[in-house]
Amino acid sequence: MGIKNTFERMVEARQKQARRYVNGALLNLDDETLNRAGLTRDGIKAEGVSVYPF
């Protein structure tokens, strides 16, 4: 595995982690706001969710 491939895999993993974090934050919004953004609660959950306590 070359350095480029390793870097690409690392970036992809961080993007997935960030998306799960954002999905967790989006679930704090009400359904009306999610619908205006073209999102559904079930769709967000299907993508994966992580919650990071502060």
C-alpha positions in Angstrom: 0.0 0.0 0.0 1.5 3.3 -1.1 1.5 6.5 0.9 -1.1 8.1 -1.4 -3.5 5.2 -0.8 -2.9 5.3 2.9 -3.6 9.1 2.9 -6.8 8.7 0.9 -8.1 6.0 3.3 -7.3 8.2 6.2 -9.2 11.2 4.7 -12.1 8.9 3.8 -12.3 7.7 7.4 -12.3 11.2 8.8 -15.0 12.3 6.4 -17.2 9.4 7.6 -16.5 10.3 11.2 -17.4 14.0 10.5 -20.6 13.1 8.7 -21.7 10.9 11.6 -21.0 13.8 14.0 -23.0 16.2 11.8 -25.9 13.8 11.6 -25.9 13.6 15.4 -26.2 17.4 15.6 -28.9 17.4 12.9 -31.1 15.1 14.9 -31.4 17.9 17.5 -33.4 19.9 15.0 -37.1 19.7 14.8 -38.8 17.8 11.9 -40.1 21.0 10.2 -36.5 22.4 10.0 -35.2 19.1 8.7 -37.9 18.9 6.1 -37.1 22.4 4.9 -33.5 21.3 4.4 -34.7 18.3 2.4 -33.8 15.8 5.1 -35.7 13.2 7.1 -35.0 11.8 10.5 -34.9 8.3 9.1 -32.6 9.2 6.3 -30.1 10.8 8.7 -30.2 7.7 11.0 -29.6 5.5 8.0 -26.4 7.3 7.2 -25.1 6.7 10.7 -25.0 8.8 13.8 -22.4 9.5 16.5 -22.9 11.6 19.5 -19.9 13.2 21.2 -20.6 14.5 24.7 -18.9 17.8 25.6 
